[in-house]
Amino acid sequence: MNLHLEKCNPRMEVRDLFCDIQDGKILMALLEELSGCKLVRIISVDFLNHITSSVPMND
Protein backbone atom coordinates (compact mmCIF):
# COMPACT_ATOMS: atom_id res chain seq x y z
CA MET A 1 0.00 0.00 0.00
CA ASN A 2 2.74 2.46 0.96
CA LEU A 3 4.58 1.75 -2.32
CA HIS A 4 1.59 3.19 -4.19
CA LEU A 5 1.00 6.05 -1.75
CA GLU A 6 4.56 7.35 -2.00
CA LYS A 7 3.81 8.20 -5.65
CA CYS A 8 1.09 10.64 -4.54
CA ASN A 9 1.63 14.36 -4.31
CA PRO A 10 1.93 15.09 -1.39
CA ARG A 11 3.50 11.78 -0.44
CA MET A 12 1.40 9.74 1.97
CA GLU A 13 2.22 6.86 4.30
CA VAL A 14 0.09 4.45 6.31
CA ARG A 15 1.44 3.54 9.74
CA ASP A 16 -1.76 2.36 11.43
CA LEU A 17 -4.22 1.03 8.87
CA PHE A 18 -7.41 1.60 10.85
CA CYS A 19 -6.53 5.10 12.07
CA ASP A 20 -4.92 6.40 8.88
CA ILE A 21 -7.74 5.50 6.48
CA GLN A 22 -10.51 6.58 8.85
CA ASP A 23 -11.18 9.97 7.24
CA GLY A 24 -11.01 8.58 3.69
CA LYS A 25 -8.26 10.86 2.33
CA ILE A 26 -5.60 8.16 2.10
CA LEU A 27 -8.10 5.62 0.81
CA MET A 28 -9.19 8.05 -1.90
CA ALA A 29 -5.56 8.72 -2.87
CA LEU A 30 -4.85 4.98 -3.02
CA LEU A 31 -7.88 4.36 -5.24
CA GLU A 32 -6.81 7.19 -7.55
CA GLU A 33 -3.29 5.79 -7.78
CA LEU A 34 -4.45 2.24 -8.49
CA SER A 35 -7.12 3.22 -11.02
CA GLY A 36 -5.21 6.02 -12.71
CA CYS A 37 -8.37 8.16 -12.57
CA LYS A 38 -9.05 11.34 -10.64
CA LEU A 39 -11.99 10.73 -8.31
CA VAL A 40 -14.58 13.35 -7.39
CA ARG A 41 -14.33 14.48 -3.78
CA ILE A 42 -17.60 15.15 -1.98
CA ILE A 43 -17.63 17.09 1.29
CA SER A 44 -19.84 15.26 3.73
CA VAL A 45 -22.29 16.86 6.12
CA ASP A 46 -20.40 15.32 9.05
CA PHE A 47 -17.19 16.97 7.86
CA LEU A 48 -18.90 20.36 7.72
CA ASN A 49 -20.40 19.81 11.18
CA HIS A 50 -16.95 19.08 12.60
CA ILE A 51 -15.62 22.30 11.10
CA THR A 52 -18.48 24.47 12.36
CA SER A 53 -18.32 23.00 15.86
CA SER A 54 -14.55 23.50 16.12
CA VAL A 55 -14.48 27.10 14.86
CA PRO A 56 -15.81 29.60 17.41
CA MET A 57 -18.43 31.96 16.07
CA ASN A 58 -18.08 35.70 16.67
CA ASP A 59 -21.38 37.04 17.95
Secondary structure, 3 states (H helix, E strand, C coil): CHHHHCCCCCCCCCCCHHHHCCCCHHHHHHHHHHHCCCCCCCCCHHHHHHHHHHCCCCC
